[in-house]
Amino acid sequence: MKLVIVGYGPGGVAAATAARAFDRDVEILLITDETIQAHRKPGSSLALEFPDSEKLFIADWSYDALHEKRIEVSPRVRVISADTAERTLQTVDSKGKSSTISYDKLILATGGEPTVPEMPGVELLGVHTIQTMVDASRIGETLRDAETVIIVGAGFSGLETADRLSEMGKDVHLIVRSRLMRRLLEEPMSDELESRIPPGVIVHKGSSPERVIGKDRVKGLIVGSEEMLADAVLFMTGVSPNTELAKTLGLKIGSLGGIVVGPTMETSADGIYAVGDCVELMDSLLGKPMLLPVGSAAARAGRQAGVTAVGGKKVYSDTALKLQYDRIFNTDIVCIGHSSTTASGAGIGTKIHYLDDPAEFAKIALATTKDGRLIGGQVLSARMGAPIAYQILERIESGAKISEKPLLKPRHERIKDLLENMLGPIG
């Protein structure tokens, strides 16, 4: 059997490695139009500062590492058409050479396309968006002499980019329509995160950009009634599903613009699966589809698709669970599951519980249903955010109530632990 995977991100690689783990004999070919080997996301913003750095490459996902697992990668290859009846893909490489590739099973991991608001001036030189490390490297070269940069968007990618540019000595202005990470963080957590932003990043809240100003090259941005001057403008306003190939294949596209998939990631066409930013996943809590452009979710979906494509029967329960982590502004930021904002969108009432761990300079928010079942959590911590997040994840997956399984030890026990760490055993 021949399994062809289109896409070289977390979903595509996870699908390939899972398929190989479950089937030693299947032929696996991974096609990508990317020009460099797999790299960390969203850490690609590091390439703004180090355009030639190889530190972001993922060794286990390199061409050589995958070749050792008998997973072949064809880079710089673009799929231009497909025939589901014949189970073939028509491709063209960077030199213009066309080829026909046959498949028995097909997995699409085509990712997403950056979304840029429609407004005058977005086509000017100096207006950018970052989707890959190649983008970041190219933009990093153009920003070497820039002094002031405006970033539109306050999600993980926007904040990470602001952090990196600030460390590079740039004056950074962050445009936020309402508050930081509005859908992911509770309002007090947004306020806490804003308090940890260094002075080099100026946050402007409450207005949306109206147009980019400049003649041939960007000179700034009109935000509300204010004219803000800058050498560059970066739109970090999310991604939309890349479904161009899916439409060529005649796959069903959902109301949110993503490929419709079932629990095993199979699409509307037999033997074709899809994972990652290009799909709509069904949220079991909300009972409706959602877009989940998160690397960890893409990897879990890829694992499911890879296993199913080679005949595995296991259905994983965590495919649609949102888990995002990054370290920004010297703070571990973790968001798992639902916030009150995303839950209320489906009419699900929540109760938010706030905790703190002074030893780690940590603030924690837990979202529960009215009966106390944990459905989401957020962590802001100077360090050790991952262990706290693991506790939250374990409780969400087990359906636990925090009254039955508290997240942190009682305060007096934590104080005792802190003192013993500082002074030694207390009798």
N, C-alpha and C positions, 0 to 999 in steps of 0.2 A: 504494500500500500504506500501511496505517496501523499504526504501532508505538506501543503504549501501554506505559508503564513506571510501575509502582507503587512509589514510594520515591524520596527526594530526597537520599540519602546518597552516599558515594563510588561505590558500585556502580551506582546508578541514573543518576547524572550521567555516569559513564564510559561506560555503555551508550549513552546518548543521543548523546554526542559522537562515539563510535566509529561508531555507525550513520550519523550525518550525514556523517562523513568518507568512508564507503564508499558512500553513496547520497545523491546531491544532491536526489532527488525524493521520498523517503519522507516521509510525514507523521508527525511525532513529537510525542506528548503525554505529559508527565510529571505524574502525579497524586501529591499528597502531603497528608497531614493535618497537616503541620507548619505553624506559624503565623509563622515567620520564615524569612528567606532562608538559604541554605546557609552553614554556619560550620565552623570548624576543630574537629576531634576528634583526640585527646582534649583539645585546648586549651580546651574549653568550661569547664574549671575556672577560667579567668581571669574568667569572669562571676560567680564567687563574690565577687570583689573589686570588679569594675566591672560591676554589673548592667545598666547602660545602654550599655555600650561597643559600638561597631560595628567595633572593630578586628579582631574574629575573623571577620567576613564574608569570604567568598572571592569576589573580584570576578569571576573568570571563570565562576563558577557562579551569579551573580545572575540574577534573572528577565530583566533587560534584556540581559545578555550572552548568555544562551541564546536569547532571542528573536531576536537578531541572527543567530544560526545557524539560525533557523527551527525552534527547539525550544520548544514552548509549555509553560508550567508552570501547573498548576491547584492553588494552595495551599488549605489548609483544606477539603479534600475527602476523604471517607472512603469506601472501597469496602465495601458491606454485603452484597453477594451477587454471584454470577457464574453464567453459563451457558456452558459450554464448547461445547455443540452450536451455539448461536447466536453464539458469540464476542462476548458482551456482558458489561459490568460494570454493576451497579446502584450508584449513588453517592448520597451526601447531603453537602451542604456545611454550613458553620457556621451558616447561617440556617435549616437544615432543609429546603432545597430538594432534591428528588430528581431524578436524571437517569439516562439510559441511555447508556452509551458503548460503541460497537462497536470491535472491533480485528481486525486480521489476524494480527498477532504480539503476544505479551504477554511482558513481562519483570517478574518479581517481585523487588523489592529491599526487602522489608518489614522487614529488620533483625532485632534481637533485643529481648527484654524483660529488664529487670534481674531478677536472681535474688536473693531475700532469704531467708535461712535460716528455716525454720519454728521459731519459738520464742515463748514468751509475751512480750507487750509490743511486738511490732514494729508494731502499729497505733497506738501512742501518738503524740501530737503531738511533733515534734522528732526523729522517726526519719525519715531520708531516704535516697534513693539518687539518683545523678546519671546520666542517660542522654543528655540534650541540653543545649544552652545555655539553653533555656527553664527546664529544671529548675534549672540552676546559678544563673540570675538570681533565680528565686523563692527558692531556698534561701539565696542570698547576702543577700537582704533580711532573712530571718528570723535570720541569724547575726550581724547587725551588733552586737548586744549580748552575744553568747555569749562566754564566756571560755575554756571548756574543751570540746573536741570529741573524741569517740572515733571513729576510723575502723576499720572491720573489713575487712580485705583488703589484700594487699601486692603486687598486680599493678601494671601501668603506671598505671591510673586511680587506684587507691588511693594510690600514692606521689605522683602529681602533685597530687592533692587535698591530701594532707598537706603538701606543699611550699608550695602556695598559701596554705593556712590559717595555716601557721607564719609566712610572710612578712606576713600580715595581723595578726600579733601574738597569735594564739590559742595556748593551750596544747593541743598535739595529742598524743593517745595512739593509737598504731598497734597494732592487735591482729593478730598473725601466728601462725597455727597451727603452722608449723614454721620457715620461713625466708623471706626476701624473694625473691619471684619464683621460687619453688621449681622450677617446671617449665621455666622459661626460662633460668635461670642455674645454672652449676655452683656447688657449695657455696663454694669459695674466692672466687668472684665475688660471691656473695650477701654474704659477710663483708666484702668490700672495699666494696660499695655501702653496707652498714650503717655502715661507718666514716666515710662521707662525709655522713651525715645530721646536720644541725645540732642543737644542744642543745635547741631548742624542740620537737623531735619525740621523744617517748619511745616506744621499741619494746618491746612485751610479747610474748615468744615462748613457745610451748609449750602454750598452752591455747586452747580455742575458747569463744566466748561461749555462755552457757546461757540467759539471759533478759534482757530489757530491764526495768528497774525504773522505777516511777512510777505515779501514779494516773491523771490525765488527760493529763499531760505527762511526757516522759521526764526521769528524774533520774539515770540512769546505766545501768550494765551489770554483770551478774554474769559474771565470767570465771574459770573454775575455782572456786577457793574465795574469790576476791577480789571485793569490791564496789568498782567504780570509778564515781565520781560525774562527771557531765558535763551540760552544757547542751544537747547535741545528740549524736546517734549517726548516722553515715553508714555504710551497708552498701555497700561497693564490691567485691562478691563475684561479679562476672561477669554474663553475659547468657545467656539461653536463646533458641533460634530462635523467631521470631514466625511461626507457620505457620497462623494462623487462616484467612487467605484461601486458602492452598494447600489446606487441608482442604476448604474450600467448593468448590474447583475439582476435588476428587477426586484430587489429586496424591499420588504415593507418598511416604510419610514413612519415613525410615530408623531404624535402631536407636538412634541418638543423639538423635533428635527433630527432625532437620533434613530439609529437602526433598532427595530423592535427585536428583542431576543427573549427566549424562555429561560427557565431556571438553569439549563445546561449550556446557555449561551448560544443555542442554535437559533438561526434566523428563520424567516419564512420559507427559505429554500432548503431542501433536504441536503445535508452534508456540508452546509456552509454555516460557519459560526462567526461571531463578532464580539470584540471585547474592547474595553478602554473608553477613551473620550468620545468615540464615534457612536456609542450605543445609549439606549435608554434602559435603565434597570428598574425593576419593580420593587418599590420600598414596602417591605412587609408590614411596617407599622402604619404608614400612611395609606397603604392600599392603592397607590397610584404611581405612575412612572416618574423617574427623576433622571437628570443628567448628573453624572458623578465623575468630573474630570480630575481624578486623584490617582496618583501613581500606585499607591498601595491597593486601591480597589481594582485598577487595571490588572495588577499582578494576580490578585485572587481570581478575577474573572478569567484571566489567561490560563491559570492552573485548571480551572473547571473545563474550559473549552478544550485544552490539550488532552486531558484525561478522557473526556467524552468522545473526542474525535477518533481516538484509537481503540474505542470499544469499552472503556471503563464505565461502570454503572454508578459510581459514587457521586452524590450531589452534595456539595458543600453549602453550609447554611450561612456563611459569613460573606458571600460574594458582594452583597449590596451594603455592607457596613462601612460607613465613612470613617477613615482614620487619617488625619493629617498631622504631620510633625515637622517642625523646623526650628532652628536656633537663630533668632533675629534680635538685634539690640541686646546681646548678651543675655537673652532670655529663651528658655525652652518654651515653645508654644505648641500645645497639643490640643486637637479638637477631635472628639470621637462621637459618632452617632448624631443625635439630634440636639438642637438648641430649642429654646422656647419659641423662637421665630419660625424655624422650619416646621416644628410640630403644630403650631397654631395655624399654619397655612392649610392644614387638613382638618382643622377644627378639633385638634387634640389638646386638651388642657394639660398644663404642666405645673409642677412646683419646683422652684429652684432653691437648692441648698448650697450655701457658701461655706467653705472651710478655708483655713489657712495653716501653713506650716512655717513658723518663723525661722526654724533652723535652716530651711532651704529658700527662704524669701519667696515662698510659694503661695499663690492664690488659686483656689479650686472652686469650680461651679459644677454642680451635679443637677441634671434635669431628670425628674421622675414623673411618671403618670400620677393621676390623683390617688391611685391605690398604692403608690410608693415604689413601683417597679422602675429600675434605672434604665433610661433610654439614651442618655448622652452625658458627656462630661467635657470640661475644658480645664486646662492646666497652664498656668504661667509660673515659671519657676527659674530661679537663678541657676540651678543645676538639678540633676536627678529627676527631671521631668518624666523620663521614660518609665522608671519603676512605678511612679504614681499612676501614669497612664495605663500601665499593664493591669493594675488593680481595677481600674475603671472598666477596661476592655473585658476582663474576665467576668466581672459582675453583669455587664450588659449581655454577654453571650450566654450566661447561665440563667438569665431572667431573674436575678436576685433583687431583693428589696434591701435598701441600705439600712433599714431598721434591723434587719436580720443579719446583715453582713456589713458593718460600718467600714468606711474607706480608710480612715486613720484611727490610730489609737486615741483613747481619751486624752485630753489636754494634760492632765497631771502625769500620765505615763510618758507622754512625749517630753515633758519638761524634765522628768527624771532621766530619761534616755540622754537628753542633751547635756545635763549636768554630769552624768557618768562619762560621756564622751570627753568632756572637758577636764573633769577632776578625778576620774576613776570611780570604782564601785562605791555605791552608797548603801550602807547597811540597813 
